[in-house]
């Protein structure tokens, strides 16, 4: 069957409704790109308490008013509301079960900073509810496209407790892994509540992982096809170094595991049209970029000098992102003639370290420990360089945004960073950033210094900016690759 295909896209976060990271950006953009290719794709996500019905004109769906969802030895009554992804005809359903989802944050209790204690039950119910909603809608998708551990029980239910259910006989599953480090690992006591038979939990069984229940492992075992968000990461996660304990399971499924680089949404991240930056600009006229640089520094209270480069960084403060390397070289870095701007939240240990950095280097560093989308846009526009020294990086979006804004990425060659950033060679004029291989502080510092050297030669730097801005990572290319996977699934 050549299509068009009917696809249900399921995600625990979708921008602009709920976002904690890159997954939300993907879930808000990829379905639109697939719709534009002519397929019937719809989205489902939980209805969190902070999603305003009024702001997003969510509508009741009469038929989905009281849907009964059997799970374990209980039956839940859920509802669903509906809206459209902004500026599109992609319909999104919000699964409503207030006791589980009427909370101010998707995964973590903001008061304690810890995961919600019932996350296993919450996302098991979400996954199981999605299937019952399909039944009530009388819609039988060819493919259910799942994302990360929160939806990894969908393939698991379909292949186990629902394997003889004819309603889903023609439905296949794709599981996209956005970050292997987050697996949904829980105490085995949840098994009954999430409606899975004990035999799946035998040692080495599909959901067993070192004595715990592991949602993602189950998804990897049961999904018909798998992919990650870059080709390099798809290879890396099959090795012990990057496999987070699941490399063996992934190697067993190597034939079904693909890598598809994320696209980015240039309607949101484009310096020519970005409404969140004071001055728009393009590759042919960069004057707006220099004004944005001045505006950025003024807003953050750092002295402006057009010849002093600004190094920006926007990131979750997590071990993954290379903050230990940065902390190691921070004093050497601050001895250089630069400004450093950091925007991020996350691990308290990094909050502490970088708060100190902010106090110690008041005129050189601006440390902003919060989530601030407008500031993120201004940093992309107003910085000269962008730092991503990740230990691992499934795809990474910020380096791709940076390219578009002519803000030169300095990255470690891992995952999607390796697939998108090519080291600049001043002698040939080829490349779009600066890349180092080994996860070592010395390599990071040397690479920043290499970038600063090139920066001094204005003409060469402008060439590099033009290379970067000419790159195109729009969704249309990657969306076609996803459709290729849907085709494989339908042919099975
Ligand atoms: P990850 O998904 O691992 O967090 P990505 O680079 O793929 O990393 O995506 C991160 C996304 O979250 C980007 O859109 C980035 O701009 C945004 N982001 C991260 N931290 C912040 C912050 N503190 N304030 C604003 N935006 C942020």
Boltz pocket constraint, residues with backbone or C-beta under 6 A from the ligand:
constraints:
  - pocket:
      binder: B
      contacts: [[A, 20], [A, 21], [A, 22], [A, 23], [A, 25], [A, 314], [A, 315], [A, 316], [A, 343], [A, 344], [A, 345], [A, 368], [A, 370], [A, 371], [A, 372], [A, 373], [A, 376], [A, 395], [A, 396], [A, 397], [A, 398], [A, 399]]
      max_distance: 6.0
